[in-house]
Amino acid sequence: MKPFCVAVLLTVGFTGFAVRAAEPTPDKDGWYDLFDGKSLDDWKAAEDPKAFKVEDGLIVAGPSKLTHLYYAGPVQKATFKNFELKAEVKTRPKGNSGIFFHTEYQAKGIPAKGFEFQINNTGSDTKYRTGAIYPTKPLDKVLVKDDEWFECHLSVRGNKVVLKVNGEITHDVELPVNAKSGLYLSSGTFAIQSHDPGSVVYFRKLRVKPLV
């Protein structure tokens, strides 16, 4: 076989289709990007896909009716048990959102599985502000301002859950089960919420670091 033919086969494969892209790789500290800043190809929207879009390298959640955007990409096959998650977030006034964890895709409604890292600085819910764990660990203190970027940092190790907002711990708890909701820690993917027609929230630098 001539060298040119060999090169072609190595490029397109014997089936004639392009070789599959390499598996995602972490940075030197073990962090994977969940959002490439360009598209939502690794995410799956429920109910209202138009609720989420990419603008200027950001995920824009809202305005819309209540709906969710689930991570469905290749990192860990979208199943996470023990991990650290970091996201940079900015809320518009009255913005209400959240990052669900240990959840799974469902076509409509609030995810029935998992818990939510609440994002809400000036929305109508005064019981669950940014840094609360919805629906089990309230926080009524406003820690950050609308229209300013802040970091949400979540870690889960076994049943130990720690939430930080701009480095400040808001909850350091164990969550085997919530008696009222019946929610358990288990494993699963992440989901971003678009809460209501009056809410707009921005996300960037969504990263995860799987833990043993």
C-alpha positions as CSV (number, residue, x, y, z in Angstrom):
1,M,0.0,0.0,0.0
2,K,1.3,3.4,-0.9
3,P,2.1,5.8,2.0
4,F,-0.6,8.2,0.9
5,C,-3.2,5.5,1.3
6,V,-2.0,4.6,4.7
7,A,-2.3,8.2,5.8
8,V,-5.9,8.4,4.5
9,L,-6.9,5.2,6.4
10,L,-5.4,6.5,9.6
11,T,-7.3,9.7,9.2
12,V,-10.7,8.5,8.3
13,G,-10.6,4.9,9.6
14,F,-11.5,1.8,7.6
15,T,-15.3,2.6,7.8
16,G,-14.8,5.9,5.9
17,F,-15.9,8.0,8.8
18,A,-13.7,10.4,10.8
19,V,-11.9,8.9,13.8
20,R,-13.7,9.7,17.1
21,A,-12.3,12.7,18.9
22,A,-10.0,12.1,21.9
23,E,-11.6,11.6,25.3
24,P,-11.7,14.7,27.5
25,T,-8.6,15.3,29.6
26,P,-8.3,17.3,32.8
27,D,-5.8,20.1,33.4
28,K,-2.7,19.6,35.5
29,D,-4.8,19.9,38.7
30,G,-7.5,17.4,37.7
31,W,-10.2,19.8,36.5
32,Y,-12.4,19.2,33.5
33,D,-14.4,21.9,31.6
34,L,-18.1,21.1,31.4
35,F,-18.7,24.1,29.1
36,D,-16.5,25.0,26.2
37,G,-17.7,28.6,25.9
38,K,-19.0,28.1,22.4
39,S,-22.0,25.7,22.4
40,L,-24.4,23.6,24.5
41,D,-23.5,20.5,22.6
42,D,-22.7,18.6,25.9
43,W,-26.0,19.7,27.5
44,K,-29.6,18.6,27.2
45,A,-32.5,21.0,27.8
46,A,-35.9,20.0,29.2
47,E,-39.2,21.6,28.4
48,D,-38.0,24.9,26.9
49,P,-34.7,24.6,25.0
50,K,-34.9,28.3,24.1
51,A,-34.5,29.1,27.8
52,F,-30.7,28.6,27.5
53,K,-28.3,30.1,25.0
54,V,-24.6,30.9,24.6
55,E,-23.7,34.6,24.3
56,D,-20.2,36.0,24.4
57,G,-18.8,32.8,25.9
58,L,-21.5,32.6,28.6
59,I,-24.4,30.3,29.3
60,V,-27.5,32.6,29.7
61,A,-30.3,31.0,31.7
62,G,-33.7,32.7,31.1
63,P,-35.9,34.5,31.0
64,S,-38.4,31.6,30.6
65,K,-40.8,29.4,32.5
66,L,-39.3,27.0,35.0
67,T,-37.0,24.6,33.1
68,H,-33.6,22.9,33.4
69,L,-30.4,22.2,31.4
70,Y,-28.7,18.9,32.1
71,Y,-25.0,18.1,31.5
72,A,-25.0,15.1,29.2
73,G,-21.4,15.2,27.9
74,P,-18.5,12.8,28.0
75,V,-16.8,13.7,31.3
76,Q,-17.2,10.8,33.6
77,K,-20.1,9.8,31.3
78,A,-22.1,12.5,33.0
79,T,-22.2,10.5,36.3
80,F,-20.5,12.1,39.3
81,K,-20.5,10.8,42.9
82,N,-17.5,12.4,44.8
83,F,-16.3,15.7,43.2
84,E,-15.6,19.3,43.4
85,L,-17.5,21.7,41.2
86,K,-16.7,25.4,40.5
87,A,-18.8,27.8,38.5
88,E,-18.6,31.6,38.0
89,V,-22.0,33.1,38.1
90,K,-23.7,36.5,37.7
91,T,-27.3,37.3,38.4
92,R,-29.4,40.1,37.1
93,P,-31.8,41.8,39.6
94,K,-34.5,39.3,40.6
95,G,-32.4,36.4,39.1
96,N,-33.2,33.0,40.5
97,S,-31.3,29.8,39.4
98,G,-29.3,27.0,40.8
99,I,-27.0,24.1,40.1
100,F,-28.5,20.6,40.8
101,F,-26.2,17.8,41.7
102,H,-26.6,14.0,41.9
103,T,-29.6,14.4,39.6
104,E,-30.8,12.9,36.3
105,Y,-32.6,14.2,33.2
106,Q,-36.3,14.5,33.3
107,A,-38.5,16.0,30.7
108,K,-40.4,18.4,32.9
109,G,-40.7,19.8,36.4
110,I,-38.1,20.3,39.2
111,P,-35.7,17.4,39.2
112,A,-37.0,14.7,41.5
113,K,-33.5,13.5,42.2
114,G,-30.6,15.3,43.9
115,F,-30.2,18.6,45.7
116,E,-29.7,22.2,44.4
117,F,-27.0,24.7,45.1
118,Q,-29.3,27.7,45.2
119,I,-28.5,30.9,43.3
120,N,-30.7,33.8,44.3
121,N,-29.6,37.2,45.6
122,T,-32.7,39.4,45.1
123,G,-35.3,37.0,43.9
124,S,-38.6,36.5,45.7
125,D,-37.5,33.5,47.8
126,T,-36.0,35.2,51.0
127,K,-35.5,31.8,52.7
128,Y,-33.1,30.2,50.2
129,R,-30.5,32.7,49.1
130,T,-27.3,32.0,47.2
131,G,-25.3,29.3,49.0
132,A,-28.4,27.5,50.4
133,I,-29.0,23.8,49.7
134,Y,-32.5,23.5,48.3
135,P,-34.8,22.2,49.7
136,T,-33.1,21.1,52.9
137,K,-30.6,23.8,54.2
138,P,-31.9,27.4,54.1
139,L,-29.8,30.5,54.1
140,D,-31.5,33.9,54.3
141,K,-28.3,36.1,54.2
142,V,-27.4,37.8,51.0
143,L,-23.7,37.4,50.4
144,V,-23.1,38.7,46.9
145,K,-24.5,41.4,44.6
146,D,-26.4,41.3,41.4
147,D,-24.5,42.2,38.2
148,E,-21.2,41.1,39.8
149,W,-19.4,37.8,39.1
150,F,-19.0,35.4,42.0
151,E,-17.8,31.8,42.4
152,C,-19.9,28.9,43.5
153,H,-17.8,26.0,44.9
154,L,-19.4,22.7,45.8
155,S,-17.7,19.6,47.1
156,V,-19.2,16.2,47.8
157,R,-17.4,13.4,49.5
158,G,-19.5,10.5,50.7
159,N,-22.4,12.2,52.6
160,K,-20.3,15.3,53.4
161,V,-21.4,18.4,51.4
162,V,-19.6,21.8,51.5
163,L,-20.8,24.9,49.7
164,K,-18.8,28.0,49.3
165,V,-19.6,31.4,47.8
166,N,-16.5,33.5,46.9
167,G,-14.5,31.2,49.3
168,E,-16.9,31.7,52.2
169,I,-18.4,28.5,53.6
170,T,-22.2,28.7,53.6
171,H,-22.9,25.1,54.5
172,D,-20.7,22.2,55.8
173,V,-23.2,19.4,56.4
174,E,-23.9,15.7,56.0
175,L,-26.9,14.9,53.7
176,P,-27.8,11.2,53.8
177,V,-31.5,12.0,53.4
178,N,-33.9,14.9,53.8
179,A,-36.8,13.8,55.9
180,K,-39.3,16.0,54.3
181,S,-38.5,15.6,50.7
182,G,-37.1,12.0,50.7
183,L,-34.0,13.1,48.7
184,Y,-30.8,11.1,49.0
185,L,-27.2,11.7,48.0
186,S,-26.3,9.1,45.4
187,S,-24.7,10.0,42.1
188,G,-25.7,11.7,38.9
189,T,-25.2,14.6,36.7
190,F,-25.6,18.4,37.0
191,A,-28.4,20.7,35.9
192,I,-28.7,24.5,35.6
193,Q,-32.1,26.0,36.4
194,S,-34.0,28.8,34.6
195,H,-36.6,29.7,37.2
196,D,-39.1,32.2,35.8
197,P,-39.9,34.9,33.2
198,G,-38.3,37.6,35.4
199,S,-35.0,35.8,35.9
200,V,-31.7,36.0,34.0
201,V,-28.5,34.4,35.3
202,Y,-25.2,34.0,33.6
203,F,-22.7,31.1,33.9
204,R,-19.0,30.7,32.9
205,K,-16.0,28.5,33.7
206,L,-18.1,25.5,34.8
207,R,-15.5,22.9,35.9
208,V,-15.5,19.6,37.8
209,K,-12.8,17.6,39.5
210,P,-13.8,14.0,40.2
211,L,-12.6,12.6,43.5
212,V,-12.0,9.0,44.5
